[in-house]
Amino acid sequence: MSACDAASPATCASCVHRADDRALLERRIAGLASFGSAYGASVGESRLCLLHDVLVMPRDRCASFERRAASAHP
C-alpha cells in the first residue's frame, strides 16, 4: 500500500464494496438506460455499493467500510 492509499479517507471512494464498473450498474438497475445510461449525467459520480445495494457518492461513509487493496499502477 502506498502512502497515498494509506492516507485516503474511509469513504466509499476507497471502499472494496463500491463497484466502479458502470456496465455492472446498468445491468443491476433495471430501467437505468431510460435515464440516459450509467455513462451519463444521470449517474454522475455515484456508483453501486455491492454490500448495501444502493447508489453511493465518493464521499459517502458507513460502518461497513473496508479499504480497497492498493492497485498495481507502475
C-alpha positions as a printed Julia matrix, in Angstrom:
74×3 Matrix{Float64}:
   0.0    0.0     0.0
   1.39   3.4    -0.94
   1.46   6.4     1.37
  -1.31   7.91   -0.74
  -3.52   4.86   -0.29
  -2.92   4.74    3.47
  -3.82   8.42    3.77
  -7.04   8.18    1.77
 -10.14   8.74    3.9
 -12.51   5.94    4.89
 -15.09   6.9     2.29
 -16.95   4.98   -0.38
 -14.42   6.13   -2.97
 -11.79   3.86   -1.4
 -14.08   1.04   -0.24
 -13.92  -2.52   -1.56
 -17.73  -2.66   -1.76
 -18.02   0.22   -4.26
 -18.39  -1.1    -7.81
 -16.59   1.22  -10.22
 -17.86  -0.74  -13.24
 -20.6    1.34  -14.86
 -21.64  -1.58  -17.06
 -22.41  -3.54  -13.89
 -24.52  -0.61  -12.71
 -26.61  -0.75  -15.9
 -27.12  -4.5   -15.53
 -28.14  -4.28  -11.85
 -30.57  -1.35  -12.11
 -33.42  -2.19  -14.44
 -34.57   0.79  -16.48
 -31.47   2.89  -15.85
 -30.93   3.22  -19.6
 -34.21   5.12  -19.83
 -32.48   7.93  -17.9
 -29.62   8.06  -20.38
 -27.29   5.25  -19.12
 -24.73   4.75  -16.39
 -22.22   6.61  -18.54
 -24.12   9.9   -18.48
 -25.09  12.69  -16.17
 -27.97  10.73  -14.63
 -25.45   8.78  -12.55
 -22.59  11.26  -12.28
 -20.04  10.19   -9.67
 -22.37   7.75   -7.93
 -21.62   4.04   -8.03
 -23.27   0.91   -6.72
 -22.47  -0.35   -3.23
 -22.41  -4.12   -3.61
 -22.9   -4.65    0.11
 -25.95  -2.44    0.65
 -27.27  -2.45   -2.96
 -27.64   1.34   -3.07
 -26.05   4.12   -5.07
 -23.3    5.92   -3.17
 -21.28   9.05   -3.79
 -17.48   9.03   -3.41
 -17.59  10.98   -0.11
 -20.32   8.83    1.48
 -19.37   6.73    4.52
 -20.75   3.83    6.53
 -19.74   1.48    9.34
 -19.13  -1.37    6.86
 -16.14   0.34    5.21
 -13.35  -1.98    4.06
 -10.35  -0.38    2.38
  -9.76  -1.46   -1.21
  -6.39  -3.11   -1.86
  -3.81  -0.85   -3.45
  -3.9   -1.02   -7.22
  -0.77  -2.12   -9.03
  -0.07   1.0   -11.06
   3.52   1.32  -12.42
